[in-house]
Amino acid sequence: MIEIEHIWKRYGDNVILENISATVKEGEFITLVGASGCGKSTFLRMLLGTESPSQGEIKIDGKPIPDEPDAERGVVFQQYSVFPHLTVLENVAIARAFEKTRLGFLFGAAKKAARDEAAALLDIVGLSHMRDRYPDELSGGMRQRLAIAQALILKPRILLLDEPFGALDPGIRADMHDLVLDLWRKHKLTVFMVTHDLKEGFHLGTRLWVFDKLRVDPQSPNAYGAGITYDLPVGETGDELLKEIDESLSMTSTEELTHG
Ligand SMILES: Nc1ncnc2c1ncn2[C@@H]1O[C@H](COP(=O)(O)OP(=O)(O)OP(=O)(O)O)[C@@H](O)[C@H]1O
C-alpha cells in the first residue's frame, strides 16, 4: 500500500506540484497523463526516492519512502543508460552485481547465478537471441526490453515507467504493451506509468490520473502547481469524459500557460 500525503514540490519559487494525496493498493496499474512539463516525471522521481517532496510524505506499507532508490522500486526511463562495452546479458547481470557489492563485480557462484538469472529474464522479455550482442546493435524496441530486464532483475514490487514506449513504432509498442501487462500480472507488480497517450493510458492502466493545474494566475504562472485533476477507474469511464480530457490535455499545456 502506498500513501501519498499532501505532497508539494517546489524548485525555488516555481511550484511544480501542489497538495497531491492518493492511496494506491498493491497490484494497481496507474497511468499518468498531463501536459508537458506539469511534473509527472518529478512525481515518479519522488516515488523512486531520487527527489524528495518539499512538503508532505510518501509512505510504503506505513513507512516513509527511503530517500534513495532501493530494490523495491524498479525504474524504466525512455532514455536510460547501458554500459556500451558490456553485452546485453552482462548489462542485465551487472544490476544484480551493483546491488550486492556497489562495485559491480561478482565472482564464482554468485556471478554464475546472476548470469543465469539475467538469461532467464532475457528469455521472458524476448531478447535471448541478442544476449551476446552489444547495446548499440539493438533496435529501439529491443533497448526497451533490455531496460525492462535490467529493472526486473532486482525483483521490484513497484515498477516505475516514464514514457518508456514514446519513441517506438505502433506495432512494436503494441508488443511492449502485451509484455508489460504480462509482467504486471505474473509478478503482481504495482505499476506507475507516465504516457503522453491517453489511449495507451486507458488500455494499460486500472486507474488513470490526469495531472493539471487546478488554478492559474496569468501574472505569475509559476505560483501554482499541478494536482491530480482526475482519478479515474478504467473501464468505468465513458467516452464523453475521455474526449473532454483529451481536449483539455491538448489545450492546457504548461508551456502555453508559461509562455503564451
Ligand atoms: N532539478 C530541477 N530543478 C529545477 N526545475 C526542475 C528540475 N526538474 C524539473 N524541473 C522543472 O519542473 C517542471 C516539471 O518537470 P517534469 O519533467 O517533471 O515534467 P513532465 O510532466 O514529466 O514533462 P514531460 O511530459 O515533458 O516529460 C518543469 O518545468 C521542469 O523545468
The ligand as a Gaussian input file, in Angstrom:
#p B3LYP/6-31G(d) Opt

LIG

0 1
 N       16.014000      19.679000     -10.875000
 C       15.186000      20.639000     -11.288000
 N       15.408000      21.934000     -10.985000
 C       14.577000      22.901000     -11.386000
 N       13.449000      22.682000     -12.092000
 C       13.167000      21.415000     -12.431000
 C       14.012000      20.328000     -12.055000
 N       13.463000      19.178000     -12.515000
 C       12.332000      19.526000     -13.167000
 N       12.164000      20.874000     -13.131000
 C       11.025000      21.604000     -13.689000
 O        9.857000      21.018000     -13.204000
 C        8.837000      21.033000     -14.196000
 C        8.251000      19.666000     -14.325000
 O        9.169000      18.816000     -14.982000
 P        8.839000      17.279000     -15.279000
 O        9.962000      16.753000     -16.102000
 O        8.512000      16.596000     -14.026000
 O        7.524000      17.396000     -16.164000
 P        6.778000      16.293000     -17.013000
 O        5.333000      16.452000     -16.744000
 O        7.372000      14.948000     -16.784000
 O        7.103000      16.754000     -18.504000
 P        7.233000      15.904000     -19.859000
 O        5.898000      15.302000     -20.125000
 O        7.599000      16.957000     -20.879000
 O        8.318000      14.895000     -19.645000
 C        9.466000      21.597000     -15.457000
 O        9.078000      22.953000     -15.561000
 C       10.940000      21.470000     -15.196000
 O       11.626000      22.503000     -15.847000

